[in-house]
Amino acid sequence: MYIVEITTITNPAEVSYEFGSLDEVKIFLEKNREILQSYVVVHKNGNIVKL
């Protein structure tokens, strides 16, 4: 499981989403790239994942 914490241009508050695979994370980030201000991907074991 992966947790993605994001802020967007339209919502500067941090929001978290959970995904079951890294491929799902990549698809989500690609679809929302234009509005993303920042993001952090964290594996369920607590390690930050660099994409």
Secondary structure as UniProt FT lines:
FT   STRAND          2..8
FT   STRAND          15..19
FT   HELIX           22..31
FT   TURN            32..35
FT   STRAND          36..43
FT   TURN            44..45
FT   STRAND          48..49
//
